[in-house]
Amino acid sequence: MDTSEVKQIIEAGINDSEAIVTADGNKYTAIVVADEFEGKSMLAEQKMVYALMNDYIQSGAIHALTIKAYTKAEWAEKQ
């Protein structure tokens, strides 16, 4: 599974999101920016992304997934 596939799955599953996905072998890091995260805990944000990727994690296509989730305002501050 390549990074563009992971990006597409996340962006299709979370409304109006942008995903920046990198990989080292089958260990992935996803930075996900979406206003849908507004008011949610870090755990809730990660669960939203994991729910989209769980089948790929279970199958072994993705060995590990690190998620960094931000609202658009949080991401703009970080830049």
N, C-alpha and C positions, 0 to 999 in steps of 0.2 A: 504494500500500500504506500503510495507516495504522498507527499505533503499537500499537493493540490487536491487530492481526493478527500483528505481530512478537512481541509479548508472548506471545500464545497459542502460536505455533510454538515459541518457546524453552521455555516452561513445559511444553509437551507432550513436548518432546524431552529435557529434563534432569529426572530424577526429583526430586520434592519441591523444585522451584526456585521462586523469585520473581523476576520480571523487571520492571524499571522502565525503560520505553522512552520516549525523547523524540526529536523529529525537527525538523530545520530543512530544509524542502523534502524532498529524497530522501536526506539525510544523517542517519543515525540514531546515537543513543547508547543502549547497553543496559547497565544495571547488572544483573548477574545474581548472585543469592545462592543458593547451594546447597552442602550438605555434600559433594556429589559432587566438589567441587573440592579436598577435603582431600588434602594431600600432593602435589598436581600443580603443575608449574611454570606460570608465567603463560602461556607459549606453549601448553602443553597445554590450559589452561582456554580460551584463545581459540580454539584449534582445535575444541574441542567445540562452541562456539557457532557458529563459521563453518561447520562441517559442516551444521548445521541451516539456515543462511541462504544457502548457496552458490548454490542455484538462482536465488534472487531477486537476488543480486548479479550473477550471470552474465547474467540477463535484462535487467538495467538498472533493475529496479523499485526496487532499493536501490543508490544510487551509492556510498555509503561507510557503514561500520559501525564505530563505536568501541565496544569492549567493555571493561567494568570488571567483573571477576569476583571474588567474595568467598565465603568460607565463611560460615555463619551467625554463627560466633563473631567473625570478622573484621569483618563488617558491624555487629554489635552494638557492638564497640569503636569503630568509626568514627562511630556515631551519638552 
